[in-house]
Amino acid sequence: MLQKAVQQLAKQPHLLEKLKEDKLNLAGVSETEKAAVLDVLTDKEFHGIDVKNGYWK
């Protein structure tokens, strides 16, 4: 579930903005996971990384 959420957020930056503003709820994702996702996806070095090729267990 988290993998799909990250992929959608990476593809659709407007959803990332809504998540930052607490206007988007990720069902099944803890606050800790949400904070980690925001930390990674809002990092200026993130841009250009292909999340499909990331490591997922």
N, C-alpha and C positions, 0 to 999 in steps of 0.2 A: 504494500500500500504506500509506504513512504517513497519507494522508488518511483512510482507513477506520479506521485505528487511533485517530487523534485523535477522530474522530466517536464511536467506541465508548467511548473513555475519558471523553469529555464526557457521554455519556448514562448511563454506569454508574460512578458515583463509587467503588464498591467495587473496581473494576478498577484505578482510579488509585491507590488505597491499596496494592494488591498490587504495582503497578509501583514505587512508592516503596520498598517493603520488599524489592525484588528477588525477589519471589515470582511475578512475571509476566514472561515473555519475549516480546518483540516481534520475531518472525523478520524478518530483512531490514532492521532498523532499527539504525543504528549507536549507539554509546554517546553520541556528540555529539548526535544527533537525539533520543535518549531524554532526555538532560539538558535539551534545549531544550523538548521537549514537557512535561516535568515543571515546568519553570520557568513556562511559559505557563499550564498548566492548574491549577497550584496558586497562582497569583497571585490575591490577594483581589479584584482588579478584574475577573477573568475571569467571575465568576458573572453569568449573564444574557446572555452573548454567544452568539449563534446560530452555531455552527461551520459550519453548512451554507452560511451566507452569507459565509463567509470567502473569501479569494482563494486559489485553487489553480491552479498551472500545469499 
